[in-house]
Structure formats: C-alpha cells, structure tokens
Amino acid sequence: MFLGFLSFINYSLCKNTNLAKRFTSIMNIGIIGSGNITSSVHLPLLSCMDKINIKFIADRKNPKTLAKLYNAKSIELNEQTSFPDCDVILITLPVGVRKYYLEKFAEYGSYIFSEKPFTLDLKTHEDLLQLSDKFTCNYERIFYNTTRNIKNIISSEVFGKIQKISIVEGGIHGKTGMTKNSYINDPKLSGGFLHESASHTFNQLSFLFEDIIVNSANILWQDNFDIESNVFFDVTGKNSFSIDYKGTQIKHVEPKTTVFFEQVKIEFNHLIPDSPFLISTINSDKKFILNQENTFASTFPQAYYLKWADFINKISSSSRLKPEFETSLQTTQIISSILEKGGRK
C-alpha cells in the first residue's frame, strides 16, 4: 500500500515548488479518528515523509490493528482519555463531533490539522480562531495545477477581464459502500452537500477572489440535508462580475467550470487536479486545448502531500500561520450566507 501511494507522489515536483524542505528534528503526530480518510490517505502519505513519527492513533473504537501497522500507540477515546505530547494533531472525526477536540488541543497549544469542513457554522469557526492561531484545514484543491493555472490566467488578464463564471457539480452517486448508520447519513454529524462537497469548490473560489458576496440562493432539502443548491454570487473589487453555481445530488451533471472572458471562454473540470483547459471564442463550438504548466499537483495524492508539506514547513520555519486563510474562514462565511438566504432547515 505504501509503495503504491508513494508512486503517485512526484518528489521532484514538491522540491520544485519549494515545499519539501528537510526537517531538522523528528516531528511527532497524533491522530484523532481512524476512518477511511486516515487509513487510506493520511497515514500512507505521512509514513513516506522524512522525520515524521506517528505517535498515537485514537478513536471511539480502539484502533489497535491500524496503530500496530504504524508502530503507534492505540488509544480508545472516552471522557477520561489522556494523550501523549505531540507536535501536530490530525483530527479526522466527523465534523459534528470535532469541536471538542479542536478546542481541547487548541488549549494544549498544539498545531492542528483538521479535515474539512472546519466547522458547520460561522460562530464556532470564529470562536476557535480566538483560541488558537495554529490551525489548518484540509482544503487541498488550492494545490491543484488546475487551480493554480486558472489563477495565473485570471491575474495576467491575457484574455482580458472576466465577464462571468458558471459552475456546475455533483451528480447521482451509486453504491457508496456506506452503511445506513454511517455518520454521513446523520445531519447532526455530517454537513450535507454544501459542507461535505461544495466547500472544496468555495475554497477554490476564495483562493481565486478576495471579495465574494452571496447574492441569492435556492436550496432543495430532504431529511434535513441540502441536496441541491442554485446560488448566485457577486465578485466585487477591481473587476466586478457574477458567478452562477449549481450543486446537485439528484441529477446527472458533468462537473465543469466555465470562465467567460471578453472574447473567449475556458472550460475545465475543477474537481480534478490535471483537467485540460478547453478554450473557444464565445460564440463558437470549436474548442482547442490550452497548454498548462505542471508545477503543482497533477494527482490527488500529490495535492494531499503538498498541503501537508506546506503546513509542516511553516511550522518548521516558525512562520506565523494565518488561520483565516489556513482554515478558509471565507468558505465558512460563504456557506453560512447560502444557508441563511436559502432558508436553512
């Protein structure tokens, strides 16, 4: 499993982006949550990084088998649980039960790497940032080649100013392998489509644009979950334009972002790190492939690696973190505004 994961991570890519510095001492990492994202992504990746030691793995059900694989201490979570000292705490528990541990380790002064979404509401997010400036949240798509290249195109104004952007994503999913009792089916533990899926896209928008305002939102609800959202944003500043967004779990759609410039448009799949950019004139069906630079992540594991490397390098160099950026406070603000305007259930 380790070699299979490692084969996807291009270390020369990481070095070229100046995100693979050597650490001067062992960094101990403790993990709260032993679910699939931990076992299939974070642990294989961290075990491949230099001078990283997995000190413990904790969960409500004793994760002794998984901990043994990584020569880590196994801890069963309960009210009396105590934890070994660590440099970084990774928290992958469902967002609905994550707050207690975010607060607890913030009070310890630990650096904390949280899975997304960071919180389910804006007040909790803001309160946590008052406790600590040592948080980050795993919004790894800002390390996609796709995201970085479209940012460069937009900022260069090589095709002129943006006129509007259209985004569609989601689709009907088949069997997921999750049981009926999975946390993802509990609105008290999970955040629905906006929090669990669309948050990544809103984080990409937050990375691209500073001032995003939710103009209007229409949300379709089912069993206290948002299952489809139609949202209109206004981007203000030097160049103002609108964004129309559709996220759905009840229709077959092709995930796509279309950026309309003055004379041309660029289409790509924002969900994947190496999506081709298709360029055409506004009123033409003839499309061409636009060449892209390949200096960031072209695979999903590379994106996770770059996110971790960026966080650890900031810690190692004693750089002061910018928690509003690291946890994407703007993403939480966007979702909170959508829910408010869309009539939260």
C-alpha positions as CSV (number, residue, x, y, z in Angstrom):
1,M,0.0,0.0,0.0
2,F,2.8,2.4,0.9
3,L,4.7,1.9,-2.4
4,G,1.5,2.2,-4.4
5,F,0.7,5.5,-2.7
6,L,4.3,6.7,-3.0
7,S,4.4,6.1,-6.7
8,F,1.8,8.8,-7.2
9,I,3.8,11.4,-5.3
10,N,6.4,13.1,-7.5
11,Y,9.0,14.4,-5.1
12,S,10.8,16.4,-7.7
13,L,7.5,18.3,-8.1
14,C,7.4,19.0,-4.4
15,K,11.0,20.3,-4.4
16,N,10.4,22.5,-7.5
17,T,7.6,24.2,-5.6
18,N,9.9,24.7,-2.6
19,L,7.6,22.6,-0.3
20,A,9.9,19.7,0.5
21,K,12.4,21.1,3.0
22,R,14.2,18.7,5.2
23,F,13.1,18.8,8.8
24,T,15.8,19.2,11.4
25,S,14.2,17.1,14.1
26,I,11.5,14.4,14.4
27,M,8.0,15.7,14.3
28,N,5.5,13.7,16.3
29,I,2.0,13.5,15.0
30,G,-1.1,12.2,16.9
31,I,-4.2,11.3,15.1
32,I,-7.8,11.5,16.3
33,G,-10.0,9.4,14.1
34,S,-9.2,6.2,12.3
35,G,-11.7,6.2,9.4
36,N,-11.1,5.7,5.7
37,I,-9.5,9.1,5.1
38,T,-7.0,8.4,7.8
39,S,-6.1,4.8,6.8
40,S,-6.2,5.3,3.0
41,V,-4.7,8.8,2.6
42,H,-3.1,10.5,5.6
43,L,-1.2,7.5,7.1
44,P,0.3,6.2,3.9
45,L,1.4,9.7,3.0
46,L,2.8,10.7,6.4
47,S,4.7,7.4,6.6
48,C,6.5,8.4,3.4
49,M,7.6,11.8,4.7
50,D,11.1,12.3,6.3
51,K,11.3,12.7,10.0
52,I,7.6,12.2,10.7
53,N,6.7,9.8,13.5
54,I,3.1,8.7,14.1
55,K,2.9,8.7,17.9
56,F,-0.7,7.6,18.5
57,I,-4.0,6.9,16.8
58,A,-7.2,7.4,18.7
59,D,-10.8,6.6,18.0
60,R,-14.0,5.7,19.8
61,K,-13.4,2.1,18.9
62,N,-9.9,1.1,19.8
63,P,-7.9,1.2,16.5
64,K,-5.2,-1.2,17.7
65,T,-4.9,-3.0,14.4
66,L,-4.3,0.2,12.4
67,A,-2.0,1.6,15.1
68,K,0.1,-1.6,15.1
69,L,0.8,-1.2,11.3
70,Y,2.4,2.2,12.0
71,N,4.1,1.3,15.3
72,A,1.9,3.8,17.1
73,K,0.1,3.8,20.4
74,S,-3.5,2.8,20.2
75,I,-6.0,4.9,22.2
76,E,-9.7,4.4,22.8
77,L,-11.5,7.7,23.1
78,N,-13.6,8.4,26.2
79,E,-14.1,11.2,28.7
80,Q,-11.0,10.2,30.7
81,T,-8.7,9.8,27.8
82,S,-5.2,11.4,28.1
83,F,-2.9,11.9,25.2
84,P,0.9,11.9,24.7
85,D,2.5,15.2,23.8
86,C,2.7,15.7,20.1
87,D,3.8,18.5,17.7
88,V,0.8,18.2,15.4
89,I,-2.6,16.7,15.9
90,L,-4.6,15.4,12.9
91,I,-8.3,15.4,13.5
92,T,-10.5,13.4,11.1
93,L,-13.6,12.7,13.2
94,P,-16.9,13.7,11.7
95,V,-17.4,17.5,11.7
96,G,-20.4,17.1,14.1
97,V,-18.2,15.8,16.9
98,R,-14.9,17.5,16.0
99,K,-15.3,20.7,18.0
100,Y,-14.5,19.2,21.4
101,Y,-11.1,18.0,20.2
102,L,-10.3,21.2,18.2
103,E,-10.9,23.1,21.5
104,K,-9.0,20.7,23.6
105,F,-5.8,20.6,21.6
106,A,-6.0,24.3,20.9
107,E,-5.9,24.8,24.7
108,Y,-2.8,22.5,24.8
109,G,-1.1,24.8,22.3
110,S,-0.8,22.0,19.6
111,Y,-0.7,22.6,15.9
112,I,-3.9,21.1,14.5
113,F,-4.5,19.7,11.0
114,S,-8.3,19.3,10.6
115,E,-10.2,17.5,7.9
116,K,-12.7,19.7,6.1
117,P,-15.1,21.3,6.7
118,F,-13.6,23.1,9.7
119,T,-16.9,23.7,11.3
120,L,-20.6,23.7,10.5
121,D,-21.3,27.3,11.4
122,L,-19.5,30.7,11.3
123,K,-19.6,31.5,15.0
124,T,-17.9,28.2,16.0
125,H,-15.3,28.9,13.4
126,E,-14.6,32.4,14.6
127,D,-14.6,31.3,18.3
128,L,-12.0,28.6,17.5
129,L,-9.7,31.1,15.8
130,Q,-9.9,33.2,19.0
131,L,-8.5,30.2,20.9
132,S,-5.5,29.5,18.6
133,D,-3.6,30.6,15.5
134,K,-2.2,27.1,15.0
135,F,-5.0,25.6,12.8
136,T,-5.1,24.4,9.3
137,C,-7.9,22.7,7.4
138,N,-7.5,20.2,4.6
139,Y,-8.7,22.2,1.6
140,E,-6.1,20.7,-0.7
141,R,-7.5,21.7,-4.1
142,I,-5.7,25.1,-3.9
143,F,-2.6,23.0,-4.7
144,Y,-4.1,21.6,-8.0
145,N,-2.4,22.5,-11.2
146,T,-5.9,23.3,-12.4
147,T,-6.5,25.9,-9.6
148,R,-3.0,27.5,-9.8
149,N,-3.1,27.8,-13.6
150,I,-6.5,29.4,-13.8
151,K,-5.4,31.8,-11.1
152,N,-2.4,32.8,-13.2
153,I,-4.6,33.2,-16.3
154,I,-7.0,35.4,-14.5
155,S,-4.4,37.6,-12.8
156,S,-2.4,38.0,-16.0
157,E,-5.5,39.3,-17.9
158,V,-4.1,37.7,-21.0
159,F,-7.7,37.2,-22.3
160,G,-9.0,40.4,-20.8
161,K,-11.3,40.8,-17.8
162,I,-13.7,38.1,-16.6
163,Q,-17.3,38.7,-17.6
164,K,-18.9,35.9,-15.6
165,I,-18.3,32.4,-14.3
166,S,-20.6,29.4,-14.4
167,I,-20.0,26.3,-12.2
168,V,-21.9,23.0,-12.0
169,E,-21.0,19.9,-9.9
170,G,-22.4,16.9,-8.1
171,G,-24.4,14.1,-9.8
172,I,-26.3,11.0,-8.7
173,H,-24.0,8.6,-6.8
174,G,-24.3,4.8,-7.0
175,K,-23.5,2.5,-4.1
176,T,-21.0,4.1,-1.7
177,G,-20.3,1.1,0.5
178,M,-21.5,3.1,3.5
179,T,-24.0,1.6,5.9
180,K,-27.3,3.1,6.8
181,N,-25.8,4.1,10.2
182,S,-22.8,5.9,8.7
183,Y,-22.2,9.4,10.1
184,I,-22.7,10.8,6.6
185,N,-26.4,9.9,6.9
186,D,-26.8,11.8,10.2
187,P,-27.4,15.5,9.8
188,K,-26.1,16.1,13.4
189,L,-22.7,14.6,12.4
190,S,-22.4,15.5,8.7
191,G,-22.9,18.8,6.9
192,G,-24.8,17.8,3.7
193,F,-23.7,18.6,0.2
194,L,-22.7,22.2,0.8
195,H,-20.4,21.4,3.7
196,E,-19.1,18.0,2.6
197,S,-18.6,18.6,-1.1
198,A,-19.2,22.2,-2.3
199,S,-16.9,23.5,0.5
200,H,-13.9,22.5,-1.7
201,T,-15.2,24.5,-4.6
202,F,-16.0,27.5,-2.5
203,N,-12.5,27.3,-1.1
204,Q,-11.1,27.4,-4.6
205,L,-13.2,30.5,-5.3
206,S,-11.9,32.0,-2.1
207,F,-8.4,31.3,-3.3
208,L,-9.1,33.0,-6.6
209,F,-11.1,36.0,-5.4
210,E,-11.0,38.1,-2.3
211,D,-14.4,39.6,-2.2
212,I,-17.3,37.2,-2.8
213,I,-20.9,38.1,-1.8
214,V,-23.8,35.7,-1.9
215,N,-26.5,37.5,-3.9
216,S,-29.2,34.8,-3.7
217,A,-29.6,31.1,-3.0
218,N,-32.3,28.5,-3.6
219,I,-31.9,25.2,-1.7
220,L,-33.8,22.0,-2.0
221,W,-33.9,20.0,1.3
222,Q,-34.5,16.3,2.1
223,D,-34.4,14.8,5.6
224,N,-32.6,17.9,6.9
225,F,-29.9,17.6,4.2
226,D,-29.3,20.1,1.4
227,I,-29.4,18.1,-1.8
228,E,-29.4,20.8,-4.4
229,S,-28.4,24.4,-4.4
230,N,-28.6,27.2,-7.0
231,V,-26.5,30.1,-5.9
232,F,-25.6,33.5,-7.5
233,F,-22.5,35.3,-6.3
234,D,-21.2,38.8,-6.9
235,V,-17.5,39.2,-7.0
236,T,-16.6,42.8,-6.3
237,G,-13.4,44.8,-6.4
238,K,-11.2,46.0,-9.3
239,N,-13.2,43.8,-11.8
240,S,-16.8,43.0,-10.8
241,F,-18.7,40.1,-12.3
242,S,-21.2,37.4,-11.3
243,I,-20.9,33.6,-10.6
244,D,-23.7,31.2,-11.0
245,Y,-23.3,27.9,-9.2
246,K,-25.3,24.7,-9.2
247,G,-24.6,21.8,-6.9
248,T,-26.9,18.8,-7.0
249,Q,-27.2,15.2,-5.8
250,I,-30.4,14.5,-7.7
251,K,-29.4,15.0,-11.3
252,H,-26.7,13.6,-13.6
253,V,-24.4,16.5,-14.4
254,E,-20.9,16.9,-15.8
255,P,-18.7,18.8,-13.3
256,K,-17.5,21.9,-15.1
257,T,-16.3,25.5,-14.5
258,T,-16.6,27.9,-17.4
259,V,-14.8,31.3,-17.2
260,F,-16.1,33.8,-19.7
261,F,-13.7,36.5,-20.7
262,E,-14.3,39.3,-23.2
263,Q,-13.8,37.3,-26.4
264,V,-13.1,33.7,-25.2
265,K,-14.2,31.2,-22.7
266,I,-12.2,28.5,-20.8
267,E,-13.9,25.3,-19.6
268,F,-12.4,22.8,-17.2
269,N,-13.3,20.3,-14.5
270,H,-12.4,22.0,-11.2
271,L,-12.8,18.7,-9.3
272,I,-9.6,17.1,-10.7
273,P,-6.0,18.4,-10.5
274,D,-5.0,17.8,-14.1
275,S,-8.1,18.8,-16.1
276,P,-7.5,20.0,-19.6
277,F,-8.4,23.6,-20.3
278,L,-10.7,23.9,-23.4
279,I,-10.6,27.3,-24.9
280,S,-13.0,28.7,-27.6
281,T,-14.4,32.0,-28.7
282,I,-17.6,33.0,-27.0
283,N,-20.0,32.0,-29.9
284,S,-18.1,29.1,-31.3
285,D,-18.3,25.4,-30.7
286,K,-14.8,24.8,-31.9
287,K,-12.5,24.1,-28.9
288,F,-8.8,24.0,-28.5
289,I,-6.7,22.6,-25.7
290,L,-4.7,25.2,-23.8
291,N,-1.3,24.1,-22.6
292,Q,-0.7,24.3,-18.9
293,E,2.3,24.5,-16.6
294,N,2.8,21.4,-14.4
295,T,4.4,22.7,-11.3
296,F,1.9,21.8,-8.6
297,A,-0.3,18.7,-8.1
298,S,-1.4,16.7,-11.1
299,T,-2.8,13.8,-9.0
300,F,-4.9,13.7,-5.8
301,P,-2.1,12.2,-3.6
302,Q,0.2,15.0,-4.8
303,A,-2.3,17.6,-3.7
304,Y,-2.6,16.0,-0.2
305,Y,1.2,15.8,0.0
306,L,1.6,19.5,-0.9
307,K,-0.9,20.5,1.7
308,W,0.9,18.6,4.4
309,A,4.3,19.8,3.3
310,D,3.2,23.4,3.2
311,F,1.8,23.1,6.7
312,I,4.8,21.3,8.2
313,N,7.3,23.7,6.5
314,K,5.5,26.7,8.0
315,I,5.7,25.0,11.4
316,S,9.4,24.0,11.0
317,S,10.4,27.6,9.9
318,S,8.4,29.1,12.8
319,S,6.4,31.1,10.4
320,R,3.3,32.6,11.9
321,L,0.2,31.0,10.4
322,K,-2.7,33.0,9.0
323,P,-5.6,31.0,10.5
324,E,-8.3,32.8,8.5
325,F,-6.5,31.6,5.3
326,E,-5.4,28.2,6.6
327,T,-8.9,27.3,7.7
328,S,-10.6,29.2,4.9
329,L,-12.9,31.4,7.1
330,Q,-14.3,32.8,3.9
331,T,-15.5,29.4,2.8
332,T,-17.5,29.1,6.1
333,Q,-18.8,32.6,5.6
334,I,-20.0,31.7,2.1
335,I,-21.8,28.5,3.2
336,S,-23.4,30.3,6.2
337,S,-24.7,33.0,3.9
338,I,-26.0,30.5,1.4
339,L,-27.9,28.6,4.2
340,E,-29.3,31.9,5.5
341,K,-30.5,33.1,2.1
342,G,-31.6,29.6,1.1
343,G,-33.8,29.1,4.2
344,R,-31.9,26.7,6.4
345,K,-33.9,23.8,7.7
